[in-house]
Amino acid sequence: MMEKKIKPCIENEQILKQRFIALRDTLDLFSVKWRFSILLELHYHEKLRFKDFFEVLKGISPKVLSSELSLLEVHRLIQKNIEYTPTQDITYYALTEHAQEIWTVLNTLIDFGLSNRQQVIKSLYPDKVD
């Protein structure tokens, strides 16, 4: 009996590989413990100073925060800004326009997560009332 070859949805294998790599890179970027939290806090607060992150991200170390902020800058998801004042210069971080593009996708993922969580809880604890 001859084996039936499964055809991919996308005919061009090169395009399929590129799309897979792009998806993997994106998931890798957001799957590290603090990155998504940093982006989420910047989304809600618009801008944060380095010290402000410690109030909203409990448990992050200065070394890890510095490293994650640098990496997010490299990926053009956040930018470091300096406000010059007569008394002191204030450095803060904010999302870039590039980062704003991801919120439609992230909100969809969040909505899926909320829905999925409820379904799992209902299947594990059917007698539990919301």
Sequence and secondary structure as in RCSB ss.txt:
>XXXX:A:sequence
MMEKKIKPCIENEQILKQRFIALRDTLDLFSVKWRFSILLELHYHEKLRFKDFFEVLKGISPKVLSSELSLLEVH
RLIQKNIEYTPTQDITYYALTEHAQEIWTVLNTLIDFGLSNRQQVIKSLYPDKVD
>XXXX:A:secstr
        SSS HHHHHHHHHHHHHHHHHHHSTTHHHHHHHHHHHSEE HHHHHHHSTT  HHHHHHHHHHHHHT
TSEEEEEEE SS EEEEEEE HHHHTTHHHHHHHHHHHHHHHHHHHHHH TT   
